[in-house]
Amino acid sequence: KLPFRSHSPHRFRAGQGFVCEDWYCFPQGLGMYSVGSCMNHSCAPNARVSYSDRNDEALVVVAMKPIAAEEEVCISYIDENAPRQRRQAQLLSHYLFQCSCTKCTDPGDL
């Protein structure tokens, strides 16, 4: 369980003075976000993360739809709108797992 209400953005401070400035964490920097790192991937995520525009090393988590009390908070590590074959290849090469979320197991998702 996450220690906050699921319908509002929340900020988490990094353990170090570095900040990741974009979604894919290109060379802008790195951060340690203990709660943010507990979120698993889904190609049909119920939350998204972004980084504060105030340059304060904060990670913002926003629910994309209502999240039940016991429901897992999932984010997408990649572009979830890409074709399934590309998503699977990216996840395997960059994160070393094969996704089996509801979107990837849907026979209509190509």
Secondary structure, 3 states (H helix, E strand, C coil): CCCCCCCCCEEEECCCCCCCCCCCCCCCCCCCCCCHHHCEECCCCCEEEEECCCCCCEEEEEECCCCCCCCCCEECCCCCCCCHHHHHHHHHHHHCCCCCCCCCCCCCCC
